[in-house]
Amino acid sequence: MTITASLPAAITARDHYAAAPDLPDIHLPVRVRGGVAGFVFRQPTVALGLFILAIMLVLAVFAPWFGTLDPTALAPAKRTRPPSMDFWFGTDAFGRDVYSRVIYGARVSLVVGFAVAFFASAIGLLIGLVSGYVRAFDSTIMRAMDGLMSIPPILLAVALMALTRASVQNVILAITIAEIPRVSRLVRGVVLSLREQPYVDAAIAAGTTTPMIIKRHILPNTLAPLTVQATYICGSAMIVESILSFIGAGTPPMIPSWGNIMADGRALWQVKPYIIFFPAVFLSLTVLAVNLLGDGLRDALDPRMAKRL
C-alpha cells in the first residue's frame, strides 16, 4: 500500500521536473539572400566589375545601334568641333566623330584583352605544369622564362611588332609572348607546393601515371589562382595595346582604337582636351572593371579571405 500510494506522487514530481519551460533560441536564424540581390550583397566587388564590363561589352557588340557614325569617315568641314548635341564627344582634327570612334574602339581593346588573357593563360599553364612537376625540365624552362621576364613587356612588344606588320593579330601575339612568363612562374609555384602533398604521394604509390596525376590532382588546384591572374593579364593587355597604338607600334592608324584616338589628339591636347579625355575615361573604366573582377574572384576563391555571410 505504501508503494502504490506513493506512485502518483512520484509520477507527478517527475512530470513536474520534466516539463521545463521553453528557452529562447540564442542562435538567430540566418537569412540567406538569393538571386541577384544576394550575389551583389555577398560579392559587391565582382558585381560592380561585371556590371561595368557588361556595359562595355554591350557598347562594343551593338555599336551601330547606339547612334554612331562611320568611325573612319573624314569630314574636314567639321573638324575639332567641341562636344554638342550633334557630336556628343566632339570631332577630331580630321572631322571624325570621337563618340563613334570611342564606341568602336572598345571592340579592339576588349578583343585584345580577352585574347591575350586566354592564350597567355593556356600556354603559361602548360609550361608551368611541366616545369613544376617534371624536375628534369624545370631548370631549362625557368631560365628561358627568366630571360623573357628580364625584358620590360613594353620593349618586348615593341621589338616583336617591329619584326612584323601592324595588325590586331600581331599585337595579340606580341603581348601574349610578354605575358606568358608571368603565368608560367605562378603555375610553377603552385605546382611545387602541390606535388609534395600526401594525396600526390598516395597516387604515386598506387601506380597512377604522371599525366593522370597532373590531370586529376594538380591541374584542378591551379585553376583558381590562374583565373585571378588571367583577369589582371586582361587589364594589362588593354593598357599595353593602348600604349603601343599611342606610340605608333600597335594597331594600324586607320583602325579606331583607344590608343590611336589618343595618339591623334595629343597634338591638340592643350586646346582640345576632349579628344584624349573620353577614350582615356573608357580605357580607365574598363581596366578598373577587370581589376575589380579579379579582386572579387581572389576573395571568393580563397577560403581564408572569403566572407562568411
C-alpha positions in Angstrom: 0.0 0.0 0.0 2.8 2.4 0.8 4.5 1.8 -2.6 1.2 2.1 -4.5 0.1 5.2 -2.6 3.4 7.0 -3.3 3.5 6.2 -7.0 1.2 9.0 -8.2 3.2 11.5 -6.2 6.5 10.2 -7.7 5.0 10.4 -11.2 3.7 13.9 -10.5 7.1 15.0 -9.3 8.8 13.5 -12.3 6.4 15.3 -14.7 6.9 18.5 -12.8 10.7 18.4 -13.3 10.5 17.1 -17.0 8.2 20.0 -18.1 10.9 22.6 -18.4 9.9 26.0 -19.8 10.8 26.7 -23.4 14.0 28.8 -23.6 14.6 31.3 -26.4 16.9 30.3 -29.2 20.2 32.1 -28.7 21.1 31.4 -32.4 19.1 33.7 -34.5 18.0 32.2 -37.9 20.4 33.2 -40.7 18.7 34.9 -43.6 20.2 33.6 -46.8 19.8 36.1 -49.6 19.3 34.5 -53.0 19.1 35.7 -56.6 20.9 38.8 -58.0 20.4 40.8 -54.8 22.1 38.0 -52.8 25.0 37.9 -55.2 25.5 41.6 -55.1 25.4 41.6 -51.3 27.9 38.8 -51.0 30.3 39.8 -53.7 29.9 43.6 -54.3 33.3 43.9 -56.0 32.6 41.2 -58.5 29.1 42.6 -59.2 30.4 46.1 -59.8 33.2 44.8 -62.1 30.8 42.6 -64.0 28.3 45.5 -64.4 30.8 47.9 -65.9 32.3 45.2 -68.1 28.9 44.2 -69.3 28.2 47.8 -70.3 31.4 47.9 -72.3 30.6 44.6 -74.0 27.1 45.7 -75.0 28.5 49.0 -76.4 31.2 47.1 -78.3 28.9 44.4 -79.8 25.9 46.7 -80.6 27.9 49.8 -81.5 25.9 50.5 -84.7 22.7 50.7 -82.7 23.9 53.5 -80.3 23.7 56.4 -82.6 27.2 56.1 -84.0 28.5 57.2 -87.4 31.2 55.7 -89.6 34.3 55.9 -87.3 36.7 56.3 -90.3 34.6 58.8 -92.3 36.5 62.1 -92.9 34.7 65.5 -92.7 37.3 68.3 -92.9 34.5 70.9 -92.6 33.5 69.6 -89.2 36.9 69.2 -87.6 37.8 70.0 -84.0 34.2 70.7 -83.0 33.5 70.6 -79.3 31.0 68.2 -77.7 27.4 69.1 -78.7 24.1 67.5 -79.4 25.3 66.7 -82.9 28.7 65.3 -81.8 28.4 64.1 -78.2 32.2 63.8 -77.8 33.2 66.3 -80.4 35.2 65.7 -83.5 39.0 65.3 -84.1 41.4 67.1 -86.4 40.0 65.1 -89.4 36.4 65.7 -88.6 35.7 62.2 -87.4 33.1 61.7 -84.7 35.0 61.0 -81.5 32.0 59.3 -79.9 31.7 56.8 -82.7 35.4 56.1 -82.6 35.4 55.6 -78.9 32.5 53.1 -79.0 34.0 51.2 -81.9 37.4 51.3 -80.2 36.0 49.2 -77.3 36.0 46.3 -79.7 39.7 46.4 -80.3 40.6 46.7 -76.6 38.2 44.0 -75.4 39.3 41.6 -78.1 43.0 42.2 -77.4 42.4 41.9 -73.6 40.4 38.7 -73.7 42.5 37.0 -76.4 45.8 37.8 -74.6 44.4 36.6 -71.3 43.2 33.3 -72.9 46.3 32.4 -74.9 48.8 33.6 -72.2 46.9 31.6 -69.5 46.7 28.4 -71.6 50.3 28.4 -72.8 51.6 29.5 -69.4 49.6 26.8 -67.7 51.1 24.1 -69.8 54.6 25.4 -69.3 54.1 25.8 -65.6 52.7 22.3 -65.2 55.6 20.7 -67.0 58.2 22.8 -65.3 56.8 22.4 -61.8 56.1 18.7 -61.8 58.9 17.3 -64.1 62.1 18.2 -62.3 64.3 17.4 -65.3 62.8 20.3 -67.3 62.5 22.8 -64.5 65.9 24.5 -64.7 65.9 24.8 -68.5 62.4 26.1 -68.9 62.6 28.6 -66.0 65.9 30.1 -67.2 64.2 30.8 -70.6 61.2 32.4 -68.7 63.6 34.4 -66.6 65.3 35.7 -69.8 61.9 36.9 -71.2 60.9 38.4 -67.8 64.1 40.5 -67.7 62.9 42.5 -70.7 60.1 45.0 -69.9 56.8 44.0 -71.6 56.5 47.2 -73.5 60.0 47.0 -75.0 59.5 43.3 -75.8 56.2 44.0 -77.5 57.7 46.9 -79.5 60.6 44.7 -80.6 58.2 42.0 -81.8 55.9 44.5 -83.5 59.0 45.9 -85.3 59.6 42.5 -86.9 56.0 42.2 -88.2 53.5 44.4 -89.8 51.0 46.4 -87.7 47.7 44.4 -87.1 45.5 43.4 -84.3 46.6 39.8 -84.6 50.3 40.7 -84.2 49.5 42.9 -81.3 47.8 40.0 -79.6 50.8 37.8 -80.4 53.4 40.3 -79.1 51.6 40.9 -75.8 50.9 37.2 -75.3 54.6 36.4 -75.5 55.4 39.1 -73.0 52.8 37.7 -70.5 53.5 34.0 -70.7 56.5 34.0 -68.3 54.4 35.5 -65.5 51.7 32.9 -65.8 54.2 30.1 -66.0 56.0 31.2 -62.9 52.8 31.5 -61.0 51.6 28.0 -62.0 55.0 26.5 -61.3 55.0 27.9 -57.8 51.6 26.4 -57.1 52.6 23.0 -58.6 55.8 22.9 -56.5 53.7 23.1 -53.3 51.0 20.7 -54.6 53.4 17.9 -55.7 54.6 17.5 -52.0 51.0 16.9 -50.7 50.2 13.4 -49.2 47.5 12.7 -51.8 50.0 13.0 -54.6 52.4 10.6 -52.8 49.4 8.2 -52.4 48.6 8.4 -56.1 52.2 7.7 -57.0 52.3 4.7 -54.6 49.1 3.4 -56.2 50.8 3.4 -59.6 49.0 6.3 -61.1 50.8 7.7 -64.2 52.2 11.2 -64.3 49.8 12.6 -66.9 46.8 11.3 -64.8 48.2 12.8 -61.6 48.6 16.1 -63.3 45.1 15.9 -64.7 43.3 14.8 -61.5 45.3 16.3 -58.7 47.5 19.1 -59.9 45.5 20.9 -62.6 42.2 21.4 -60.7 44.1 23.1 -57.9 45.8 25.6 -60.2 42.7 26.9 -61.9 41.7 29.3 -59.1 44.9 31.4 -58.9 45.2 31.1 -62.7 41.7 32.6 -63.2 42.6 35.6 -60.9 45.8 36.1 -62.8 44.0 36.0 -66.1 41.9 39.0 -65.2 45.0 41.0 -64.4 46.6 40.0 -67.7 43.4 41.1 -69.5 43.6 44.6 -67.9 47.4 44.8 -68.5 47.0 43.8 -72.2 44.5 46.6 -72.8 46.9 49.1 -71.4 49.8 47.8 -73.3 47.8 47.8 -76.6 46.8 51.4 -76.0 50.5 52.3 -75.3 51.7 50.5 -78.5 49.0 52.3 -80.5 49.8 55.6 -78.9 53.5 55.4 -79.9 52.6 54.1 -83.4 53.7 50.5 -82.9 50.3 48.9 -82.4 47.2 48.6 -84.5 47.1 50.4 -87.8 46.2 54.1 -87.6 43.0 53.6 -89.7 41.6 51.2 -87.1 39.7 53.1 -84.3 41.2 52.0 -81.1 41.5 54.0 -77.8 45.3 54.2 -78.2 45.0 55.5 -81.8 42.4 58.1 -80.8 44.6 59.5 -78.0 47.6 59.5 -80.4 45.6 61.5 -82.9 44.6 64.1 -80.3 47.9 64.5 -78.4 48.9 67.5 -80.7 45.7 69.3 -79.7 45.7 68.3 -76.1 46.0 71.8 -74.7 43.2 73.3 -76.8 41.0 70.3 -77.5 41.5 68.0 -74.4 38.2 66.1 -75.0 39.8 64.2 -77.9 42.0 62.4 -75.4 39.8 62.7 -72.3 36.9 60.4 -73.5 38.9 57.4 -74.7 41.1 57.7 -71.6 38.0 57.5 -69.4 36.6 54.5 -71.2 40.0 52.7 -71.0 40.3 53.5 -67.3 36.8 52.3 -66.5 37.3 49.0 -68.5 40.6 48.3 -66.8 39.1 49.2 -63.4 36.2 46.8 -64.1 38.6 43.9 -64.9 40.7 44.6 -61.8 37.6 44.7 -59.6 36.5 41.4 -61.1 40.0 39.9 -60.3 40.0 41.2 -56.7 36.5 39.8 -56.2 37.4 36.4 -57.6 40.5 36.3 -55.4 38.4 36.9 -52.3 35.7 34.4 -53.5 38.1 31.6 -54.4 40.4 31.9 -51.4 38.6 30.2 -48.4 40.7 32.2 -45.9 39.6 35.5 -47.4 36.0 34.6 -48.4 33.3 36.3 -46.4 31.0 34.0 -44.4 27.6 35.6 -44.5 
